[in-house]
Amino acid sequence: MATKQDVLSLIEQTYPTLSPSARSIANYLQQNPLAIVSQTSAEIAEKTHTSKATVSRFFRQLGYDSQQGAKQAQLALRESGVPVFTQGSSLDQTAQELKNLSLTFEGLRPELLNDISEQLAQASRVTLIGFRNAYPLALHFRQQLQQVRHSVRLLPQPGQTLGEDLHDILEDEVIVLLGFRRRTRQFKQIVTALKGRNTVLITDPTGQVYNQQVSHVLVCHLGNESPFDSYAAPMSLISMLCNRVFGVLGESANRQTQAISHLYEVLDELEP
């Protein structure tokens, strides 16, 4: 069986050894990658003027048991976060985003969100950790929380190691760890290093493997229909949590936002 690799990459590697009829199939799939998951062997044979037997031999030469095996491999890659085509260009983006948001918020218990919001409001310090695509989410989370409370930091700092900062975790500190599929190898080690700390993990369904090692897990759905993941759901969750923290802090949050707004004016940082 082929290794966990994009079918198109395997076609490119195998191309020099293919027969003329197999190259016709290869050319068609390279120009129409969606066909790998959306068409049957018979349909591919018809499009390439070959036979079902030739199509079957083609996929076996790539290392798959059948065309269905190649299809499942592509879908598994997308499930893991690799950008591959699984739907046509007619995908309804709005409907997909609404689906992701609905699945995300239907799976979050109100009492858990209330508990986490209270902790984010009352902790002596909040530390946000994110790598790769999670880093801009963590950065946005920090910028929002800083509007309403003191002592919010973002890790990792550019070009810096994490050991000293993780060692500096306070007893009543809340750590928000953001990690979505295709996480760095270091991610598992960070979860282990934070064992026993009050850690909230914001992740996609694949991150539930860590649910016994952290205090709370908030699962966001990113979608599989488009080649790239959508981060609308985690961004919406971050917005919800920050709004709830604002509500918990009340007047102290208002004073903080007013003081920051005054500094914006003093420093002339924002457009009028």
C-alpha positions as CSV (number, residue, x, y, z in Angstrom):
1,M,0.0,0.0,0.0
2,A,1.2,3.5,-0.8
3,T,2.5,5.6,2.1
4,K,0.7,8.6,3.4
5,Q,1.4,10.8,0.3
6,D,-0.6,12.9,-2.1
7,V,-1.7,10.7,-5.1
8,L,-0.6,13.5,-7.5
9,S,3.0,13.3,-6.1
10,L,3.0,9.5,-6.6
11,I,1.8,10.1,-10.2
12,E,4.7,12.5,-10.8
13,Q,7.2,10.0,-9.3
14,T,5.9,7.0,-11.2
15,Y,5.3,8.8,-14.5
16,P,8.5,7.8,-16.4
17,T,7.6,4.1,-15.9
18,L,4.0,4.3,-17.1
19,S,2.7,2.9,-20.3
20,P,1.2,5.3,-22.9
21,S,-2.3,4.4,-21.8
22,A,-1.4,4.8,-18.1
23,R,0.1,8.2,-19.0
24,S,-3.2,9.3,-20.5
25,I,-4.8,8.5,-17.1
26,A,-2.0,10.3,-15.3
27,N,-2.3,13.4,-17.5
28,Y,-6.1,13.5,-16.9
29,L,-5.8,13.2,-13.2
30,Q,-3.1,15.8,-13.0
31,Q,-5.3,18.2,-14.9
32,N,-8.4,17.2,-13.0
33,P,-7.3,16.2,-9.5
34,L,-10.9,16.2,-8.1
35,A,-11.6,13.2,-10.3
36,I,-9.5,11.1,-7.9
37,V,-12.2,11.4,-5.2
38,S,-15.3,12.3,-7.3
39,Q,-15.2,9.8,-10.2
40,T,-15.4,6.0,-10.5
41,S,-12.9,3.9,-12.3
42,A,-15.4,3.5,-15.2
43,E,-15.8,7.3,-15.4
44,I,-12.0,7.8,-15.5
45,A,-11.7,5.1,-18.1
46,E,-14.3,6.8,-20.3
47,K,-12.7,10.3,-19.9
48,T,-9.2,8.9,-20.9
49,H,-10.4,6.5,-23.6
50,T,-8.9,3.5,-21.7
51,S,-10.5,0.6,-19.9
52,K,-11.5,-0.1,-16.3
53,A,-8.8,-2.8,-16.2
54,T,-6.2,-0.2,-17.3
55,V,-7.4,2.3,-14.6
56,S,-7.1,-0.5,-12.0
57,R,-3.6,-1.4,-13.1
58,F,-2.7,2.3,-13.0
59,F,-3.6,2.7,-9.4
60,R,-2.0,-0.6,-8.4
61,Q,1.2,0.7,-10.0
62,L,1.0,3.8,-7.8
63,G,0.9,1.4,-4.8
64,Y,-2.9,1.3,-4.1
65,D,-5.1,-1.8,-4.1
66,S,-7.6,0.0,-6.2
67,Q,-9.0,3.5,-7.3
68,Q,-11.1,3.4,-4.1
69,G,-7.9,3.0,-2.1
70,A,-6.4,6.1,-3.8
71,K,-9.7,8.0,-3.0
72,Q,-9.5,7.1,0.6
73,A,-5.9,8.1,0.8
74,Q,-6.7,11.6,-0.6
75,L,-9.6,12.0,1.9
76,A,-7.4,10.9,4.8
77,L,-4.8,13.4,3.8
78,R,-7.4,16.2,3.8
79,E,-8.6,15.0,7.1
80,S,-5.1,15.4,8.5
81,G,-4.9,19.0,7.2
82,V,-3.0,18.6,3.9
83,P,-4.5,20.9,1.2
84,V,-6.0,18.6,-1.5
85,F,-9.1,18.8,-3.7
86,T,-12.1,16.9,-2.3
87,Q,-14.9,19.1,-3.7
88,G,-15.6,21.0,-6.9
89,S,-15.4,24.8,-7.3
90,S,-19.1,25.1,-6.8
91,L,-18.7,24.6,-3.0
92,D,-21.0,27.0,-1.1
93,Q,-18.5,28.7,1.2
94,T,-21.1,30.4,3.3
95,A,-22.9,27.1,3.9
96,Q,-19.7,25.4,4.9
97,E,-18.7,28.2,7.3
98,L,-22.1,28.1,8.9
99,K,-21.8,24.3,9.2
100,N,-18.3,24.6,10.9
101,L,-19.7,27.2,13.3
102,S,-22.8,25.2,14.1
103,L,-20.8,22.0,14.8
104,T,-18.4,23.9,16.9
105,F,-20.8,25.7,19.2
106,E,-23.2,22.8,19.4
107,G,-20.4,20.8,20.9
108,L,-19.4,23.4,23.6
109,R,-21.1,23.2,27.0
110,P,-22.3,26.6,28.3
111,E,-21.1,25.8,31.8
112,L,-17.6,24.9,30.5
113,L,-17.4,28.2,28.6
114,N,-18.6,30.1,31.7
115,D,-15.9,28.3,33.8
116,I,-13.1,29.1,31.4
117,S,-14.2,32.7,31.0
118,E,-14.1,33.1,34.8
119,Q,-10.6,31.6,34.9
120,L,-9.4,33.9,32.1
121,A,-10.8,36.9,34.0
122,Q,-9.5,36.1,37.4
123,A,-6.1,34.4,36.8
124,S,-3.0,36.3,37.9
125,R,-1.7,35.9,34.3
126,V,-2.8,34.4,31.0
127,T,-0.3,32.7,28.7
128,L,-1.3,32.0,25.1
129,I,0.8,29.5,23.1
130,G,0.4,28.8,19.4
131,F,2.6,27.6,16.5
132,R,2.1,27.8,12.7
133,N,-1.5,28.6,11.9
134,A,-2.4,28.8,15.5
135,Y,0.1,31.6,16.2
136,P,-2.0,34.4,14.6
137,L,-5.0,33.1,16.5
138,A,-3.1,33.3,19.7
139,L,-1.8,36.8,18.8
140,H,-5.4,38.0,18.2
141,F,-6.6,36.4,21.4
142,R,-3.8,38.2,23.3
143,Q,-4.7,41.6,21.7
144,Q,-8.3,41.2,22.7
145,L,-7.7,40.1,26.3
146,Q,-5.2,43.0,26.8
147,Q,-8.0,45.4,26.1
148,V,-9.8,44.3,29.3
149,R,-7.2,42.8,31.7
150,H,-3.5,43.0,32.7
151,S,-0.8,40.3,32.4
152,V,-1.4,38.6,29.1
153,R,1.5,37.2,27.3
154,L,2.1,35.3,24.0
155,L,4.5,32.5,23.4
156,P,6.8,31.6,21.7
157,Q,8.5,34.9,21.3
158,P,10.2,35.2,17.8
159,G,13.5,33.4,17.8
160,Q,13.3,32.4,21.5
161,T,13.3,29.1,23.3
162,L,10.3,28.1,25.6
163,G,12.0,26.5,28.5
164,E,12.5,29.6,30.7
165,D,9.0,30.8,30.0
166,L,7.3,27.5,30.8
167,H,9.4,27.2,34.0
168,D,8.0,30.7,34.9
169,I,4.3,29.5,35.0
170,L,2.6,30.9,38.1
171,E,0.4,28.7,40.4
172,D,-2.9,30.4,39.5
173,E,-2.0,31.1,35.8
174,V,-4.1,30.0,32.9
175,I,-2.4,28.6,29.8
176,V,-4.3,28.6,26.6
177,L,-2.7,26.2,24.1
178,L,-3.8,26.5,20.5
179,G,-2.9,23.7,18.2
180,F,-4.7,22.5,15.0
181,R,-4.0,19.6,12.7
182,R,-0.5,19.4,11.3
183,R,0.8,20.4,14.7
184,T,4.6,20.7,15.3
185,R,6.5,17.8,16.8
186,Q,7.2,20.0,19.8
187,F,3.5,20.3,20.6
188,K,3.3,16.9,22.4
189,Q,6.3,17.8,24.5
190,I,4.8,21.1,25.5
191,V,1.6,19.4,26.6
192,T,3.7,17.0,28.7
193,A,5.7,19.9,30.2
194,L,2.5,21.6,31.2
195,K,1.1,18.5,33.0
196,G,-0.6,19.6,36.2
197,R,-1.0,23.2,35.1
198,N,-4.4,24.8,34.3
199,T,-4.2,24.4,30.6
200,V,-7.1,25.0,28.1
201,L,-6.5,23.4,24.7
202,I,-8.3,25.0,21.7
203,T,-8.0,22.5,18.8
204,D,-9.7,20.6,16.0
205,P,-11.1,17.1,16.5
206,T,-7.7,15.5,16.1
207,G,-6.4,17.3,19.2
208,Q,-8.8,15.3,21.4
209,V,-5.9,12.8,21.8
210,Y,-4.7,15.2,24.5
211,N,-7.9,15.4,26.5
212,Q,-6.5,13.4,29.4
213,Q,-3.4,15.7,29.7
214,V,-5.0,19.1,29.8
215,S,-7.6,20.7,32.0
216,H,-10.1,21.6,29.3
217,V,-10.5,20.9,25.6
218,L,-12.5,23.2,23.2
219,V,-13.0,21.6,19.8
220,C,-13.4,23.7,16.7
221,H,-14.3,22.4,13.3
222,L,-12.2,23.6,10.3
223,G,-14.0,21.8,7.4
224,N,-12.7,19.3,4.9
225,E,-14.4,20.3,1.7
226,S,-12.0,23.0,0.6
227,P,-8.3,22.5,0.1
228,F,-7.4,24.8,3.0
229,D,-8.7,24.8,6.6
230,S,-11.1,27.5,7.7
231,Y,-10.3,29.2,11.0
232,A,-13.7,31.1,11.2
233,A,-14.9,28.8,14.1
234,P,-11.8,29.2,16.4
235,M,-11.8,33.0,15.7
236,S,-15.5,33.1,16.6
237,L,-14.8,31.1,19.8
238,I,-12.0,33.5,20.7
239,S,-14.4,36.4,20.3
240,M,-17.0,34.7,22.5
241,L,-14.5,34.0,25.3
242,C,-13.2,37.6,25.2
243,N,-16.7,39.0,25.3
244,R,-17.5,36.8,28.3
245,V,-14.3,37.9,30.1
246,F,-15.3,41.5,29.5
247,G,-18.7,40.7,31.1
248,V,-17.1,39.0,34.1
249,L,-14.6,41.9,34.7
250,G,-17.3,44.5,34.4
251,E,-16.1,48.0,35.6
252,S,-12.4,47.1,35.8
253,A,-12.6,46.1,32.1
254,N,-14.2,49.4,31.2
255,R,-11.5,51.3,33.0
256,Q,-8.8,49.4,31.1
257,T,-10.4,50.0,27.7
258,Q,-10.8,53.7,28.5
259,A,-7.1,54.0,29.6
260,I,-5.9,52.2,26.5
261,S,-8.1,54.4,24.2
262,H,-6.6,57.5,25.9
263,L,-3.1,56.2,25.1
264,Y,-4.1,55.7,21.5
265,E,-5.0,59.4,21.4
266,V,-1.8,60.5,23.2
267,L,0.3,58.4,20.8
268,D,-1.8,59.3,17.8
269,E,-1.8,55.6,16.8
270,L,-5.3,55.3,15.2
271,E,-7.2,57.1,12.5
272,P,-9.7,59.6,13.7
